[in-house]
Amino acid sequence: MICLAMPDDTFAVCSMCRKKIPLGSRYFRCSVTACNAGRLKLMFCSLACWDAHLPTARHRNASCIEELAEVKAQG
């Protein structure tokens, strides 16, 4: 069995450039519900990566939401 766990200091990986998003750093997500539904949760390391997402997503009205990469409580 292959384990694809991320290193302890990594929150997620950017959906566009695949750069690691470290814990405690800012990241951006799309305001459109379809981009954050189910298993598909798009996260971007920068505004440039979020901007690169827009032409392929065909959103009518979208904005980015800035969030902080925090440790999620287990349980």
N, CA, C and O atoms as a CHARMM CRD file, in Angstrom:
* protein
*
  300
    1    1 MET  N      0.84100  -1.17300   0.00000 PROA 1      0.00000
    2    1 MET  CA     0.00000   0.00000   0.00000 PROA 1      0.00000
    3    1 MET  C      0.88900   1.24100   0.00000 PROA 1      0.00000
    4    1 MET  O      1.86700   1.30800   0.74400 PROA 1      0.00000
    5    2 ILE  N      0.55000   2.21300  -0.82800 PROA 2      0.00000
    6    2 ILE  CA     1.32500   3.44200  -0.93800 PROA 2      0.00000
    7    2 ILE  C      0.67900   4.50500  -0.07300 PROA 2      0.00000
    8    2 ILE  O     -0.52400   4.74300  -0.17300 PROA 2      0.00000
    9    3 CYS  N      1.46800   5.14500   0.77600 PROA 3      0.00000
   10    3 CYS  CA     0.98100   6.20800   1.64600 PROA 3      0.00000
   11    3 CYS  C      1.34500   7.55200   1.02000 PROA 3      0.00000
   12    3 CYS  O      2.51700   7.81600   0.75200 PROA 3      0.00000
   13    4 LEU  N      0.35600   8.39200   0.78800 PROA 4      0.00000
   14    4 LEU  CA     0.59800   9.68800   0.17200 PROA 4      0.00000
   15    4 LEU  C      0.45800  10.82100   1.18300 PROA 4      0.00000
   16    4 LEU  O     -0.01700  11.90300   0.83700 PROA 4      0.00000
   17    5 ALA  N      0.85700  10.59000   2.40300 PROA 5      0.00000
   18    5 ALA  CA     0.75200  11.61000   3.44800 PROA 5      0.00000
   19    5 ALA  C      1.71900  12.75300   3.17000 PROA 5      0.00000
   20    5 ALA  O      2.81200  12.55000   2.64200 PROA 5      0.00000
   21    6 MET  N      1.29800  13.94500   3.53400 PROA 6      0.00000
   22    6 MET  CA     2.13500  15.11700   3.34700 PROA 6      0.00000
   23    6 MET  C      3.05700  15.28200   4.54900 PROA 6      0.00000
   24    6 MET  O      2.73300  14.83600   5.64900 PROA 6      0.00000
   25    7 PRO  N      4.20300  15.92300   4.34100 PROA 7      0.00000
   26    7 PRO  CA     5.10000  16.19400   5.47300 PROA 7      0.00000
   27    7 PRO  C      4.37000  17.00700   6.54300 PROA 7      0.00000
   28    7 PRO  O      3.37600  17.67500   6.26000 PROA 7      0.00000
   29    8 ASP  N      4.87300  16.94100   7.76200 PROA 8      0.00000
   30    8 ASP  CA     4.21500  17.60100   8.89400 PROA 8      0.00000
   31    8 ASP  C      4.03800  19.09700   8.72000 PROA 8      0.00000
   32    8 ASP  O      3.08600  19.66000   9.26000 PROA 8      0.00000
   33    9 ASP  N      4.92100  19.76300   7.98600 PROA 9      0.00000
   34    9 ASP  CA     4.84300  21.21200   7.83700 PROA 9      0.00000
   35    9 ASP  C      4.04300  21.65800   6.62000 PROA 9      0.00000
   36    9 ASP  O      3.99500  22.85400   6.33000 PROA 9      0.00000
   37   10 THR  N      3.41400  20.73400   5.89900 PROA 10     0.00000
   38   10 THR  CA     2.66500  21.05900   4.69100 PROA 10     0.00000
   39   10 THR  C      1.17100  20.93800   4.94300 PROA 10     0.00000
   40   10 THR  O      0.69800  19.91000   5.42700 PROA 10     0.00000
   41   11 PHE  N      0.42300  22.00100   4.61200 PROA 11     0.00000
   42   11 PHE  CA    -1.03000  22.02100   4.76900 PROA 11     0.00000
   43   11 PHE  C     -1.71100  21.40100   3.55600 PROA 11     0.00000
   44   11 PHE  O     -2.61200  20.57200   3.68800 PROA 11     0.00000
   45   12 ALA  N     -1.26300  21.81800   2.36800 PROA 12     0.00000
   46   12 ALA  CA    -1.86200  21.35300   1.11600 PROA 12     0.00000
   47   12 ALA  C     -0.89000  21.64700  -0.02000 PROA 12     0.00000
   48   12 ALA  O      0.22300  22.12500   0.19700 PROA 12     0.00000
   49   13 VAL  N     -1.33600  21.35000  -1.23200 PROA 13     0.00000
   50   13 VAL  CA    -0.54500  21.61600  -2.42700 PROA 13     0.00000
   51   13 VAL  C     -1.38400  22.51000  -3.33700 PROA 13     0.00000
   52   13 VAL  O     -2.58500  22.28400  -3.49100 PROA 13     0.00000
   53   14 CYS  N     -0.77100  23.50900  -3.93200 PROA 14     0.00000
   54   14 CYS  CA    -1.46600  24.42400  -4.83300 PROA 14     0.00000
   55   14 CYS  C     -2.08400  23.64600  -5.99700 PROA 14     0.00000
   56   14 CYS  O     -1.43400  22.78400  -6.58900 PROA 14     0.00000
   57   15 SER  N     -3.32300  23.95200  -6.31500 PROA 15     0.00000
   58   15 SER  CA    -4.03800  23.25300  -7.37700 PROA 15     0.00000
   59   15 SER  C     -3.52800  23.60700  -8.76700 PROA 15     0.00000
   60   15 SER  O     -3.80700  22.88200  -9.72100 PROA 15     0.00000
   61   16 MET  N     -2.79200  24.70000  -8.90400 PROA 16     0.00000
   62   16 MET  CA    -2.27400  25.09300 -10.21700 PROA 16     0.00000
   63   16 MET  C     -0.80500  24.72400 -10.39600 PROA 16     0.00000
   64   16 MET  O     -0.46300  23.99400 -11.32700 PROA 16     0.00000
   65   17 CYS  N      0.07000  25.21700  -9.51800 PROA 17     0.00000
   66   17 CYS  CA     1.51300  25.04700  -9.71800 PROA 17     0.00000
   67   17 CYS  C      2.09600  23.87300  -8.92600 PROA 17     0.00000
   68   17 CYS  O      3.26300  23.52500  -9.10000 PROA 17     0.00000
   69   18 ARG  N      1.28600  23.26600  -8.06000 PROA 18     0.00000
   70   18 ARG  CA     1.67900  22.11700  -7.23600 PROA 18     0.00000
   71   18 ARG  C      2.72600  22.46400  -6.17600 PROA 18     0.00000
   72   18 ARG  O      3.36400  21.56700  -5.62500 PROA 18     0.00000
   73   19 LYS  N      2.90800  23.74700  -5.88900 PROA 19     0.00000
   74   19 LYS  CA     3.81700  24.18400  -4.83700 PROA 19     0.00000
   75   19 LYS  C      3.17500  23.88400  -3.47500 PROA 19     0.00000
   76   19 LYS  O      1.95900  23.99100  -3.31900 PROA 19     0.00000
   77   20 LYS  N      3.99900  23.50900  -2.49800 PROA 20     0.00000
   78   20 LYS  CA     3.48600  23.20700  -1.16700 PROA 20     0.00000
   79   20 LYS  C      2.99800  24.48100  -0.47600 PROA 20     0.00000
   80   20 LYS  O      3.60900  25.54300  -0.59000 PROA 20     0.00000
   81   21 ILE  N      1.88300  24.34600   0.24200 PROA 21     0.00000
   82   21 ILE  CA     1.35300  25.43100   1.06000 PROA 21     0.00000
   83   21 ILE  C      1.65700  25.05900   2.51000 PROA 21     0.00000
   84   21 ILE  O      1.01100  24.16900   3.06300 PROA 21     0.00000
   85   22 PRO  N      2.63300  25.73000   3.13600 PROA 22     0.00000
   86   22 PRO  CA     3.02800  25.35800   4.50600 PROA 22     0.00000
   87   22 PRO  C      1.98200  25.76100   5.53700 PROA 22     0.00000
   88   22 PRO  O      1.18600  26.67300   5.31700 PROA 22     0.00000
   89   23 LEU  N      2.00200  25.06400   6.66100 PROA 23     0.00000
   90   23 LEU  CA     1.13500  25.41000   7.78300 PROA 23     0.00000
   91   23 LEU  C      1.43300  26.82900   8.23700 PROA 23     0.00000
   92   23 LEU  O      2.59200  27.24600   8.25700 PROA 23     0.00000
   93   24 GLY  N      0.40900  27.56500   8.59800 PROA 24     0.00000
   94   24 GLY  CA     0.57800  28.92200   9.08400 PROA 24     0.00000
   95   24 GLY  C      0.67700  29.98200   8.00700 PROA 24     0.00000
   96   24 GLY  O      0.76400  31.16900   8.32200 PROA 24     0.00000
   97   25 SER  N      0.66800  29.58800   6.74500 PROA 25     0.00000
   98   25 SER  CA     0.78300  30.57000   5.66400 PROA 25     0.00000
   99   25 SER  C     -0.59200  30.90500   5.09700 PROA 25     0.00000
  100   25 SER  O     -1.57800  30.21900   5.36700 PROA 25     0.00000
  101   26 ARG  N     -0.63700  31.96800   4.31200 PROA 26     0.00000
  102   26 ARG  CA    -1.88300  32.34500   3.63600 PROA 26     0.00000
  103   26 ARG  C     -2.05000  31.49100   2.39500 PROA 26     0.00000
  104   26 ARG  O     -1.07000  31.10700   1.75600 PROA 26     0.00000
  105   27 TYR  N     -3.28700  31.19900   2.06000 PROA 27     0.00000
  106   27 TYR  CA    -3.60100  30.56100   0.78700 PROA 27     0.00000
  107   27 TYR  C     -4.92600  31.11700   0.30900 PROA 27     0.00000
  108   27 TYR  O     -5.62300  31.79800   1.06100 PROA 27     0.00000
  109   28 PHE  N     -5.27400  30.83900  -0.91600 PROA 28     0.00000
  110   28 PHE  CA    -6.48400  31.38600  -1.51500 PROA 28     0.00000
  111   28 PHE  C     -7.33700  30.24900  -2.04700 PROA 28     0.00000
  112   28 PHE  O     -6.82700  29.23500  -2.52500 PROA 28     0.00000
  113   29 ARG  N     -8.64300  30.43800  -1.95400 PROA 29     0.00000
  114   29 ARG  CA    -9.55100  29.47100  -2.53800 PROA 29     0.00000
  115   29 ARG  C    -10.60800  30.22000  -3.33200 PROA 29     0.00000
  116   29 ARG  O    -10.82500  31.41400  -3.12200 PROA 29     0.00000
  117   30 CYS  N    -11.24900  29.52800  -4.22600 PROA 30     0.00000
  118   30 CYS  CA   -12.24500  30.11700  -5.10700 PROA 30     0.00000
  119   30 CYS  C    -13.56800  30.25600  -4.36200 PROA 30     0.00000
  120   30 CYS  O    -13.91900  29.39400  -3.55600 PROA 30     0.00000
  121   31 SER  N    -14.30200  31.33200  -4.62200 PROA 31     0.00000
  122   31 SER  CA   -15.58300  31.55300  -3.95800 PROA 31     0.00000
  123   31 SER  C    -16.71100  30.72000  -4.55200 PROA 31     0.00000
  124   31 SER  O    -17.78600  30.63700  -3.95900 PROA 31     0.00000
  125   32 VAL  N    -16.49500  30.11000  -5.69500 PROA 32     0.00000
  126   32 VAL  CA   -17.53600  29.32800  -6.36300 PROA 32     0.00000
  127   32 VAL  C    -17.67500  27.97000  -5.67800 PROA 32     0.00000
  128   32 VAL  O    -16.68900  27.26100  -5.47800 PROA 32     0.00000
  129   33 THR  N    -18.90300  27.62100  -5.32500 PROA 33     0.00000
  130   33 THR  CA   -19.18200  26.39900  -4.57000 PROA 33     0.00000
  131   33 THR  C    -18.67900  25.15100  -5.28100 PROA 33     0.00000
  132   33 THR  O    -18.17800  24.24000  -4.62200 PROA 33     0.00000
  133   34 ALA  N    -18.79400  25.08000  -6.58600 PROA 34     0.00000
  134   34 ALA  CA   -18.36400  23.89500  -7.33500 PROA 34     0.00000
  135   34 ALA  C    -16.86500  23.63100  -7.18200 PROA 34     0.00000
  136   34 ALA  O    -16.42800  22.48700  -7.31800 PROA 34     0.00000
  137   35 CYS  N    -16.08600  24.64600  -6.90800 PROA 35     0.00000
  138   35 CYS  CA   -14.64200  24.48800  -6.73300 PROA 35     0.00000
  139   35 CYS  C    -14.28400  23.99600  -5.33500 PROA 35     0.00000
  140   35 CYS  O    -13.12900  23.66500  -5.07000 PROA 35     0.00000
  141   36 ASN  N    -15.25600  23.94700  -4.45300 PROA 36     0.00000
  142   36 ASN  CA   -15.00400  23.55700  -3.07000 PROA 36     0.00000
  143   36 ASN  C    -15.93600  22.45100  -2.59500 PROA 36     0.00000
  144   36 ASN  O    -16.08400  22.23600  -1.39200 PROA 36     0.00000
  145   37 ALA  N    -16.55800  21.75700  -3.52400 PROA 37     0.00000
  146   37 ALA  CA   -17.53600  20.73500  -3.16000 PROA 37     0.00000
  147   37 ALA  C    -16.91900  19.33700  -3.15700 PROA 37     0.00000
  148   37 ALA  O    -16.02000  19.03900  -3.94300 PROA 37     0.00000
  149   38 GLY  N    -17.41200  18.49800  -2.26900 PROA 38     0.00000
  150   38 GLY  CA   -16.97200  17.10400  -2.21900 PROA 38     0.00000
  151   38 GLY  C    -15.48300  16.96900  -1.98500 PROA 38     0.00000
  152   38 GLY  O    -14.90600  17.64700  -1.13500 PROA 38     0.00000
  153   39 ARG  N    -14.87600  16.09100  -2.74400 PROA 39     0.00000
  154   39 ARG  CA   -13.42900  15.87600  -2.62600 PROA 39     0.00000
  155   39 ARG  C    -12.62100  16.96400  -3.31200 PROA 39     0.00000
  156   39 ARG  O    -11.44100  17.14900  -3.01100 PROA 39     0.00000
  157   40 LEU  N    -13.24100  17.67500  -4.22000 PROA 40     0.00000
  158   40 LEU  CA   -12.55000  18.72700  -4.96200 PROA 40     0.00000
  159   40 LEU  C    -12.53000  20.00200  -4.13200 PROA 40     0.00000
  160   40 LEU  O    -13.54600  20.68700  -4.01300 PROA 40     0.00000
  161   41 LYS  N    -11.40700  20.30900  -3.57600 PROA 41     0.00000
  162   41 LYS  CA   -11.24000  21.53800  -2.81200 PROA 41     0.00000
  163   41 LYS  C     -9.99900  22.23600  -3.35800 PROA 41     0.00000
  164   41 LYS  O     -8.87200  21.93000  -2.96900 PROA 41     0.00000
  165   42 LEU  N    -10.23000  23.17500  -4.26100 PROA 42     0.00000
  166   42 LEU  CA    -9.12000  23.85700  -4.90400 PROA 42     0.00000
  167   42 LEU  C     -8.50900  24.88800  -3.97100 PROA 42     0.00000
  168   42 LEU  O     -9.20800  25.72000  -3.39300 PROA 42     0.00000
  169   43 MET  N     -7.20300  24.82000  -3.83600 PROA 43     0.00000
  170   43 MET  CA    -6.44200  25.75500  -3.00800 PROA 43     0.00000
  171   43 MET  C     -5.29600  26.29700  -3.84500 PROA 43     0.00000
  172   43 MET  O     -4.68500  25.57200  -4.63100 PROA 43     0.00000
  173   44 PHE  N     -5.01400  27.58000  -3.66700 PROA 44     0.00000
  174   44 PHE  CA    -3.99200  28.23700  -4.47800 PROA 44     0.00000
  175   44 PHE  C     -2.98900  28.94200  -3.57600 PROA 44     0.00000
  176   44 PHE  O     -3.36500  29.53900  -2.56800 PROA 44     0.00000
  177   45 CYS  N     -1.72000  28.87200  -3.94000 PROA 45     0.00000
  178   45 CYS  CA    -0.65000  29.45400  -3.11900 PROA 45     0.00000
  179   45 CYS  C     -0.53100  30.96300  -3.30800 PROA 45     0.00000
  180   45 CYS  O      0.03200  31.65000  -2.45600 PROA 45     0.00000
  181   46 SER  N     -1.05400  31.48300  -4.41400 PROA 46     0.00000
  182   46 SER  CA    -0.92000  32.91700  -4.69200 PROA 46     0.00000
  183   46 SER  C     -2.10600  33.39800  -5.52300 PROA 46     0.00000
  184   46 SER  O     -2.87100  32.60400  -6.07000 PROA 46     0.00000
  185   47 LEU  N     -2.23700  34.72600  -5.60000 PROA 47     0.00000
  186   47 LEU  CA    -3.28700  35.29000  -6.44500 PROA 47     0.00000
  187   47 LEU  C     -3.03900  34.97800  -7.91300 PROA 47     0.00000
  188   47 LEU  O     -3.98700  34.82600  -8.68300 PROA 47     0.00000
  189   48 ALA  N     -1.77700  34.88100  -8.30700 PROA 48     0.00000
  190   48 ALA  CA    -1.44900  34.54900  -9.69400 PROA 48     0.00000
  191   48 ALA  C     -1.96900  33.15300 -10.05800 PROA 48     0.00000
  192   48 ALA  O     -2.49100  32.95000 -11.15400 PROA 48     0.00000
  193   49 CYS  N     -1.82800  32.20900  -9.15200 PROA 49     0.00000
  194   49 CYS  CA    -2.34100  30.85600  -9.40400 PROA 49     0.00000
  195   49 CYS  C     -3.86100  30.85000  -9.44100 PROA 49     0.00000
  196   49 CYS  O     -4.45700  30.13800 -10.24900 PROA 49     0.00000
  197   50 TRP  N     -4.49700  31.63800  -8.57400 PROA 50     0.00000
  198   50 TRP  CA    -5.96200  31.73300  -8.61000 PROA 50     0.00000
  199   50 TRP  C     -6.40900  32.34800  -9.93000 PROA 50     0.00000
  200   50 TRP  O     -7.37000  31.87500 -10.53700 PROA 50     0.00000
  201   51 ASP  N     -5.72200  33.40200 -10.38200 PROA 51     0.00000
  202   51 ASP  CA    -6.03600  34.03200 -11.67000 PROA 51     0.00000
  203   51 ASP  C     -5.88600  33.04200 -12.82200 PROA 51     0.00000
  204   51 ASP  O     -6.68100  33.06300 -13.76200 PROA 51     0.00000
  205   52 ALA  N     -4.88400  32.18500 -12.75800 PROA 52     0.00000
  206   52 ALA  CA    -4.65900  31.19300 -13.81200 PROA 52     0.00000
  207   52 ALA  C     -5.78300  30.15700 -13.85100 PROA 52     0.00000
  208   52 ALA  O     -6.00700  29.53600 -14.89000 PROA 52     0.00000
  209   53 HSD  N     -6.47900  29.96500 -12.75900 PROA 53     0.00000
  210   53 HSD  CA    -7.59000  29.02300 -12.65500 PROA 53     0.00000
  211   53 HSD  C     -8.83000  29.53000 -13.38500 PROA 53     0.00000
  212   53 HSD  O     -9.60900  28.72500 -13.89700 PROA 53     0.00000
  213   54 LEU  N     -9.02700  30.82600 -13.44400 PROA 54     0.00000
  214   54 LEU  CA   -10.26100  31.41200 -13.97200 PROA 54     0.00000
  215   54 LEU  C    -10.56800  31.09400 -15.43400 PROA 54     0.00000
  216   54 LEU  O    -11.71500  30.75800 -15.73100 PROA 54     0.00000
  217   55 PRO  N     -9.62000  31.17800 -16.36300 PROA 55     0.00000
  218   55 PRO  CA    -9.96600  30.90400 -17.76900 PROA 55     0.00000
  219   55 PRO  C    -10.47300  29.47900 -18.01700 PROA 55     0.00000
  220   55 PRO  O    -11.31000  29.27200 -18.89500 PROA 55     0.00000
  221   56 THR  N     -9.99100  28.52000 -17.27400 PROA 56     0.00000
  222   56 THR  CA   -10.42400  27.13900 -17.47800 PROA 56     0.00000
  223   56 THR  C    -11.69900  26.80700 -16.70700 PROA 56     0.00000
  224   56 THR  O    -12.37300  25.82700 -17.02400 PROA 56     0.00000
  225   57 ALA  N    -12.03500  27.60900 -15.70200 PROA 57     0.00000
  226   57 ALA  CA   -13.19000  27.31400 -14.85000 PROA 57     0.00000
  227   57 ALA  C    -14.50000  27.87100 -15.39900 PROA 57     0.00000
  228   57 ALA  O    -15.56900  27.36500 -15.05800 PROA 57     0.00000
  229   58 ARG  N    -14.44200  28.88300 -16.22600 PROA 58     0.00000
  230   58 ARG  CA   -15.62200  29.50400 -16.82400 PROA 58     0.00000
  231   58 ARG  C    -16.61400  30.04100 -15.78800 PROA 58     0.00000
  232   58 ARG  O    -17.82300  29.85500 -15.92800 PROA 58     0.00000
  233   59 HSD  N    -16.11500  30.68800 -14.77700 PROA 59     0.00000
  234   59 HSD  CA   -16.98700  31.28300 -13.76400 PROA 59     0.00000
  235   59 HSD  C    -17.56600  32.58700 -14.28700 PROA 59     0.00000
  236   59 HSD  O    -16.89900  33.32100 -15.01600 PROA 59     0.00000
  237   60 ARG  N    -18.80800  32.87400 -13.91400 PROA 60     0.00000
  238   60 ARG  CA   -19.40800  34.16000 -14.27800 PROA 60     0.00000
  239   60 ARG  C    -18.95200  35.23600 -13.30400 PROA 60     0.00000
  240   60 ARG  O    -18.43400  36.27700 -13.71000 PROA 60     0.00000
  241   61 ASN  N    -19.14500  34.98100 -12.03700 PROA 61     0.00000
  242   61 ASN  CA   -18.69700  35.90600 -10.98400 PROA 61     0.00000
  243   61 ASN  C    -17.93700  35.09600  -9.95100 PROA 61     0.00000
  244   61 ASN  O    -18.50700  34.23900  -9.27600 PROA 61     0.00000
  245   62 ALA  N    -16.67500  35.36700  -9.83500 PROA 62     0.00000
  246   62 ALA  CA   -15.86400  34.64100  -8.85800 PROA 62     0.00000
  247   62 ALA  C    -14.93300  35.61100  -8.16000 PROA 62     0.00000
  248   62 ALA  O    -14.52600  36.62800  -8.72100 PROA 62     0.00000
  249   63 SER  N    -14.61400  35.28100  -6.94800 PROA 63     0.00000
  250   63 SER  CA   -13.61900  36.04300  -6.20400 PROA 63     0.00000
  251   63 SER  C    -12.77500  35.04100  -5.43300 PROA 63     0.00000
  252   63 SER  O    -13.13200  33.86900  -5.31200 PROA 63     0.00000
  253   64 CYS  N    -11.66400  35.51400  -4.92100 PROA 64     0.00000
  254   64 CYS  CA   -10.83800  34.61700  -4.13000 PROA 64     0.00000
  255   64 CYS  C    -11.04400  34.92400  -2.65300 PROA 64     0.00000
  256   64 CYS  O    -11.29500  36.06300  -2.26000 PROA 64     0.00000
  257   65 ILE  N    -10.93300  33.89600  -1.86600 PROA 65     0.00000
  258   65 ILE  CA   -11.08400  34.02400  -0.42200 PROA 65     0.00000
  259   65 ILE  C     -9.74100  33.69700   0.20500 PROA 65     0.00000
  260   65 ILE  O     -9.19900  32.60900   0.01100 PROA 65     0.00000
  261   66 GLU  N     -9.21000  34.64700   0.95900 PROA 66     0.00000
  262   66 GLU  CA    -7.91300  34.44700   1.60300 PROA 66     0.00000
  263   66 GLU  C     -8.14200  33.75000   2.94400 PROA 66     0.00000
  264   66 GLU  O     -9.00200  34.15700   3.72500 PROA 66     0.00000
  265   67 GLU  N     -7.37000  32.70500   3.20000 PROA 67     0.00000
  266   67 GLU  CA    -7.49200  31.96300   4.44800 PROA 67     0.00000
  267   67 GLU  C     -6.11500  31.65700   4.99900 PROA 67     0.00000
  268   67 GLU  O     -5.10600  31.84700   4.32000 PROA 67     0.00000
  269   68 LEU  N     -6.08000  31.18100   6.23800 PROA 68     0.00000
  270   68 LEU  CA    -4.84400  30.81700   6.89600 PROA 68     0.00000
  271   68 LEU  C     -4.77600  29.30000   7.01700 PROA 68     0.00000
  272   68 LEU  O     -5.72600  28.66400   7.47400 PROA 68     0.00000
  273   69 ALA  N     -3.66200  28.73400   6.61200 PROA 69     0.00000
  274   69 ALA  CA    -3.46400  27.28000   6.65500 PROA 69     0.00000
  275   69 ALA  C     -3.21900  26.85900   8.09500 PROA 69     0.00000
  276   69 ALA  O     -2.11200  26.99800   8.61600 PROA 69     0.00000
  277   70 GLU  N     -4.25800  26.34400   8.72700 PROA 70     0.00000
  278   70 GLU  CA    -4.18100  25.97100  10.12700 PROA 70     0.00000
  279   70 GLU  C     -4.23700  24.45300  10.28900 PROA 70     0.00000
  280   70 GLU  O     -4.70700  23.73700   9.40400 PROA 70     0.00000
  281   71 VAL  N     -3.75800  23.98600  11.41500 PROA 71     0.00000
  282   71 VAL  CA    -3.82000  22.56600  11.73700 PROA 71     0.00000
  283   71 VAL  C     -5.26000  22.21200  12.06200 PROA 71     0.00000
  284   71 VAL  O     -5.91400  22.89500  12.85100 PROA 71     0.00000
  285   72 LYS  N     -5.75000  21.14500  11.45200 PROA 72     0.00000
  286   72 LYS  CA    -7.11400  20.70200  11.71000 PROA 72     0.00000
  287   72 LYS  C     -7.12400  19.72900  12.87100 PROA 72     0.00000
  288   72 LYS  O     -6.27600  18.84000  12.95100 PROA 72     0.00000
  289   73 ALA  N     -8.07100  19.89400  13.76200 PROA 73     0.00000
  290   73 ALA  CA    -8.19700  19.01100  14.91900 PROA 73     0.00000
  291   73 ALA  C     -8.67000  17.63000  14.47300 PROA 73     0.00000
  292   73 ALA  O     -9.58700  17.51300  13.66000 PROA 73     0.00000
  293   74 GLN  N     -8.05500  16.61300  14.99600 PROA 74     0.00000
  294   74 GLN  CA    -8.46000  15.24900  14.67000 PROA 74     0.00000
  295   74 GLN  C     -9.45900  14.76500  15.68200 PROA 74     0.00000
  296   74 GLN  O     -9.33800  15.03700  16.87600 PROA 74     0.00000
  297   75 GLY  N    -10.46500  14.03300  15.19100 PROA 75     0.00000
  298   75 GLY  CA   -11.41400  13.48200  16.13200 PROA 75     0.00000
  299   75 GLY  C    -12.77100  13.50900  15.67900 PROA 75     0.00000
  300   75 GLY  O    -13.66900  13.06700  16.39500 PROA 75     0.00000
